[in-house]
Amino acid sequence: MKRSATLAAGVLLLSAAVPGGGRFSPAGRSPLPGSGAEQAVHPAPAVHPMQAGAESRPPHAASESIDLAPLFERHNVTGCMALYDMNAGRSMRYNAGRCATRFLPASTFKIFNSLVALETGSIADEHTVIRWDSVDRHNPGWNQDMDMQTAFRRSAVWFYQELARRAGERRMKHFIVKEGYGNRNISGGIDRFWLTGRLRISADEQIAFLRRLYLHRLASFSERTMSIVNSIMLMEDTLGYRLRWKTGWGTQEGRQIGWIVGYLEKDGNVWFFALNFESRDPKVDVPAVRMDILRSALRELKLL
């Protein structure tokens, strides 16, 4: 396959998702088997935001088109991938038109939801436990008391629905509008608007949001809040790199929508990514597909 983007070579190990998270199912609020969280391994030296030279170049100093079509075609899905190389100030996109198109954020919204919950005091910190409501959601990883760090890793829908209810519609709307998150539309219910409601966001907007979070440039949130959310996003921590992400899986107009968004810190640089795809096959293995495409794309770009 032609490589139209060149990045620093390195080794990135992405293990397959383990059971624990899942797609929100409106009927009965039961999750389908889905995205879990990988266990962190050995610690690596942190990459401070300003070490990456984030403000030394304009945000779109260069843009490249990358050919990742075979990675999506082999799974019979339609999708896109946007990346941003912090040090080079370079954007890379496969299927740029789709990268600019908004879709249901599904559980990727847990990043923003965490920020709002912490900033409003809806939860004290990432270690504060919320008691399980005893509703069996057919997922043992969800059917228990848990703190925010655990709920984020397991993508526990009930936990984040409770956080949204605690924040309330007025405050949630305030933060979403002020930060310009996607289409800013939270209609559909305070505990469902990102799952089955009208909120939409594009891959390009996911990248822009993640960059501001990483650099602590979100005007609505304190340094403490942004630091905590960055910390709970950490999924892999090794001597050579740190990898943070959040997955998402939902249904929009009869289509399965899959997401994985995050960033890789390695060799004094940061690479942000947002992968999105869709399928009309109700049996598509969304967790396996998104991890395979991500791993393969990073290999194609010489990061894996």
C-alpha positions as CSV (number, residue, x, y, z in Angstrom):
1,M,0.0,0.0,0.0
2,K,1.3,3.5,-0.8
3,R,2.4,5.5,2.2
4,S,1.6,9.1,1.6
5,A,2.5,10.3,5.1
6,T,5.8,9.8,6.9
7,L,6.0,9.8,10.7
8,A,8.7,8.9,13.1
9,A,9.2,5.1,13.2
10,G,8.3,3.4,16.4
11,V,6.6,0.4,18.0
12,L,3.1,0.6,19.2
13,L,1.4,-2.4,20.8
14,L,-2.4,-2.2,20.7
15,S,-4.1,-5.2,22.3
16,A,-7.6,-6.2,21.4
17,A,-10.4,-4.8,23.5
18,V,-11.5,-7.0,26.4
19,P,-15.1,-7.4,27.5
20,G,-16.3,-4.6,29.8
21,G,-17.8,-1.8,27.7
22,G,-20.5,-1.9,25.1
23,R,-22.9,-0.2,22.8
24,F,-25.9,1.5,24.3
25,S,-29.1,-0.3,23.4
26,P,-32.2,1.9,23.8
27,A,-34.6,-1.0,24.3
28,G,-34.2,-2.0,27.9
29,R,-30.9,-0.1,28.3
30,S,-29.0,-3.3,27.8
31,P,-25.4,-3.1,26.4
32,L,-24.3,-5.2,23.6
33,P,-20.8,-6.8,24.0
34,G,-18.3,-4.2,23.1
35,S,-15.3,-2.0,23.9
36,G,-13.4,-2.6,27.0
37,A,-10.2,-1.1,28.2
38,E,-6.7,-2.5,28.0
39,Q,-4.6,-2.7,31.1
40,A,-1.8,-0.3,31.5
41,V,1.7,-1.7,31.7
42,H,5.1,-0.2,32.5
43,P,5.3,3.6,33.1
44,A,6.8,5.9,30.6
45,P,8.2,9.5,30.9
46,A,5.4,12.0,30.4
47,V,5.4,14.3,27.4
48,H,4.5,17.8,28.6
49,P,2.2,19.7,26.3
50,M,4.7,22.5,25.7
51,Q,7.5,20.0,24.9
52,A,5.6,19.1,21.7
53,G,5.8,22.7,20.3
54,A,2.1,22.9,19.9
55,E,1.9,26.6,19.4
56,S,5.1,27.0,17.4
57,R,3.2,26.4,14.1
58,P,-0.2,27.3,12.8
59,P,-2.8,24.5,13.5
60,H,-3.1,23.6,9.8
61,A,0.4,24.3,8.5
62,A,0.2,21.2,6.2
63,S,-2.5,18.7,5.3
64,E,-2.1,15.4,3.5
65,S,-4.4,12.8,2.1
66,I,-3.6,9.2,3.2
67,D,-4.9,6.1,1.5
68,L,-6.3,3.7,4.1
69,A,-9.2,2.4,1.9
70,P,-8.1,-1.3,2.0
71,L,-8.2,-1.3,5.8
72,F,-11.9,-0.3,5.8
73,E,-12.8,-2.4,2.7
74,R,-11.6,-5.7,4.2
75,H,-14.2,-5.3,7.0
76,N,-16.9,-4.1,4.5
77,V,-17.3,-0.8,6.4
78,T,-17.3,2.8,5.2
79,G,-15.2,5.2,7.3
80,C,-12.6,7.8,7.8
81,M,-9.6,8.6,9.9
82,A,-8.1,12.0,10.9
83,L,-4.7,12.5,12.5
84,Y,-2.7,15.4,13.6
85,D,1.1,15.4,14.1
86,M,1.7,18.0,16.8
87,N,5.4,18.7,16.2
88,A,5.1,18.9,12.4
89,G,1.8,20.9,12.6
90,R,0.5,18.5,10.0
91,S,-3.0,17.1,9.5
92,M,-3.6,13.8,7.7
93,R,-6.9,12.5,6.6
94,Y,-8.4,9.5,4.9
95,N,-11.8,10.3,3.4
96,A,-11.6,14.0,4.2
97,G,-15.3,14.6,3.3
98,R,-16.4,12.1,6.0
99,C,-13.9,13.6,8.5
100,A,-15.8,16.8,8.3
101,T,-19.2,15.1,8.6
102,R,-20.9,14.9,12.0
103,F,-22.1,11.7,13.6
104,L,-23.5,10.6,17.0
105,P,-20.6,10.7,19.4
106,A,-21.8,7.7,21.5
107,S,-19.4,6.9,24.3
108,T,-16.7,9.2,23.1
109,F,-18.8,11.9,24.8
110,K,-17.7,10.4,28.1
111,I,-14.6,12.5,27.8
112,F,-16.6,15.7,27.8
113,N,-19.1,14.3,30.3
114,S,-16.2,13.7,32.7
115,L,-15.0,17.2,32.4
116,V,-18.5,18.6,33.2
117,A,-19.0,16.3,36.1
118,L,-15.7,17.2,37.7
119,E,-16.1,21.0,37.1
120,T,-19.6,21.2,38.5
121,G,-18.8,19.0,41.5
122,S,-21.3,16.4,40.3
123,I,-18.5,14.0,41.4
124,A,-15.6,14.9,43.6
125,D,-12.8,13.1,41.7
126,E,-12.0,10.0,39.7
127,H,-11.9,7.8,42.8
128,T,-15.3,8.7,44.2
129,V,-17.6,5.7,44.1
130,I,-21.2,5.8,42.8
131,R,-23.4,3.0,44.0
132,W,-24.9,0.7,41.4
133,D,-28.7,1.0,41.0
134,S,-29.1,-2.8,41.0
135,V,-30.5,-2.8,37.5
136,D,-29.1,-5.8,35.6
137,R,-27.6,-4.6,32.3
138,H,-26.4,-8.1,31.3
139,N,-22.8,-7.0,31.7
140,P,-21.0,-8.1,34.9
141,G,-18.5,-5.3,34.5
142,W,-21.2,-2.8,34.7
143,N,-23.4,-4.4,37.4
144,Q,-21.4,-3.1,40.4
145,D,-20.5,0.0,42.4
146,M,-17.6,1.9,40.7
147,D,-15.6,5.1,40.5
148,M,-15.2,7.3,37.5
149,Q,-11.8,5.9,36.5
150,T,-13.3,2.3,36.4
151,A,-16.5,3.5,34.7
152,F,-14.5,5.3,31.9
153,R,-12.4,2.2,31.2
154,R,-15.5,-0.1,31.2
155,S,-17.6,2.5,29.3
156,A,-20.3,2.0,31.8
157,V,-23.4,3.9,30.4
158,W,-25.4,4.0,33.6
159,F,-22.6,5.7,35.5
160,Y,-22.3,8.5,33.0
161,Q,-26.1,8.9,32.7
162,E,-26.1,9.5,36.4
163,L,-23.3,12.1,36.1
164,A,-25.2,13.9,33.4
165,R,-28.4,14.0,35.5
166,R,-26.4,15.4,38.4
167,A,-25.0,18.2,36.2
168,G,-28.4,19.0,34.8
169,E,-29.5,20.3,31.4
170,R,-28.8,24.0,32.0
171,R,-25.2,23.5,33.1
172,M,-24.5,20.8,30.4
173,K,-25.8,23.1,27.7
174,H,-23.6,25.9,29.0
175,F,-20.4,24.0,28.8
176,I,-21.2,22.4,25.4
177,V,-22.1,25.8,23.8
178,K,-19.1,27.6,25.4
179,E,-16.6,24.9,24.2
180,G,-18.3,24.5,20.8
181,Y,-18.7,20.8,21.1
182,G,-20.0,19.4,17.8
183,N,-23.4,20.8,16.8
184,R,-24.1,21.9,20.4
185,N,-27.5,20.1,20.4
186,I,-28.4,18.2,23.6
187,S,-32.0,17.5,22.8
188,G,-33.2,14.0,23.4
189,G,-33.0,13.9,27.2
190,I,-30.2,14.8,29.6
191,D,-29.2,11.2,30.1
192,R,-29.5,10.1,26.4
193,F,-28.7,13.0,24.1
194,W,-25.2,11.6,23.2
195,L,-26.6,8.0,22.8
196,T,-29.9,8.4,21.0
197,G,-30.4,12.2,20.8
198,R,-29.4,14.9,18.4
199,L,-25.8,15.6,19.5
200,R,-23.4,15.2,16.5
201,I,-19.6,15.7,16.1
202,S,-17.1,15.1,13.3
203,A,-13.7,13.4,13.3
204,D,-12.1,16.8,12.6
205,E,-13.9,18.3,15.6
206,Q,-12.9,15.4,17.8
207,I,-9.2,16.2,16.9
208,A,-9.6,19.9,17.7
209,F,-11.3,19.2,21.0
210,L,-8.6,16.6,22.0
211,R,-5.8,19.0,21.2
212,R,-7.3,21.7,23.4
213,L,-7.8,19.2,26.2
214,Y,-4.2,17.9,26.0
215,L,-2.9,21.5,26.0
216,H,-5.2,22.5,28.8
217,R,-6.7,25.2,26.6
218,L,-10.4,24.5,27.3
219,A,-11.6,27.8,28.7
220,S,-14.5,26.3,30.7
221,F,-12.5,23.9,32.8
222,S,-9.8,24.1,35.5
223,E,-6.3,22.7,35.3
224,R,-7.3,20.1,37.9
225,T,-10.3,19.0,35.9
226,M,-8.4,18.6,32.6
227,S,-5.5,16.8,34.4
228,I,-7.9,14.2,35.9
229,V,-9.6,13.6,32.5
230,N,-6.3,13.2,30.7
231,S,-5.3,10.7,33.4
232,I,-8.4,8.5,33.1
233,M,-8.0,8.4,29.3
234,L,-4.7,6.5,29.7
235,M,-5.0,3.0,28.4
236,E,-1.5,1.9,27.6
237,D,1.6,3.2,29.5
238,T,5.0,1.8,28.5
239,L,8.7,2.8,28.6
240,G,8.4,3.9,25.0
241,Y,5.0,5.6,24.7
242,R,1.7,6.6,26.3
243,L,-1.6,5.9,24.5
244,R,-4.9,7.5,25.6
245,W,-8.3,6.8,23.9
246,K,-12.0,6.5,24.2
247,T,-14.2,4.3,22.1
248,G,-17.8,4.8,21.0
249,W,-20.5,2.6,19.5
250,G,-24.1,3.5,18.7
251,T,-26.9,3.3,16.1
252,Q,-27.7,6.3,13.9
253,E,-30.5,6.0,11.3
254,G,-30.2,2.3,11.1
255,R,-26.4,2.3,10.8
256,Q,-23.9,0.9,13.3
257,I,-21.5,3.8,14.1
258,G,-18.1,3.0,15.6
259,W,-15.5,5.4,17.0
260,I,-12.1,5.4,18.6
261,V,-10.5,8.8,19.4
262,G,-7.4,9.7,21.4
263,Y,-3.7,10.4,21.2
264,L,-0.3,8.9,21.3
265,E,2.6,10.5,23.2
266,K,6.0,9.2,21.9
267,D,9.5,10.5,21.4
268,G,8.6,14.0,22.5
269,N,5.7,14.3,20.1
270,V,1.9,13.8,20.2
271,W,-0.2,12.3,17.4
272,F,-4.0,12.8,17.8
273,F,-6.4,10.5,16.0
274,A,-10.1,10.1,15.4
275,L,-11.4,7.0,13.6
276,N,-15.0,6.7,12.6
277,F,-16.9,4.1,10.5
278,E,-20.3,2.7,9.8
279,S,-22.0,-0.5,8.8
280,R,-25.5,-1.6,8.1
281,D,-24.7,-5.1,9.2
282,P,-26.2,-5.7,12.7
283,K,-23.7,-8.4,13.3
284,V,-20.6,-6.4,12.6
285,D,-18.0,-6.8,15.4
286,V,-17.5,-3.0,16.0
287,P,-14.8,-3.4,18.8
288,A,-12.7,-5.8,16.8
289,V,-13.0,-3.8,13.6
290,R,-12.1,-0.4,15.1
291,M,-9.0,-1.8,16.9
292,D,-7.8,-3.7,13.8
293,I,-8.2,-0.6,11.6
294,L,-6.5,1.6,14.1
295,R,-3.6,-0.8,14.6
296,S,-3.2,-1.3,10.9
297,A,-3.3,2.4,10.1
298,L,-0.7,3.2,12.6
299,R,1.5,0.5,11.1
300,E,0.9,1.9,7.7
301,L,2.0,5.3,9.0
302,K,5.1,3.7,10.6
303,L,4.0,4.3,14.2
304,L,3.5,0.6,14.8
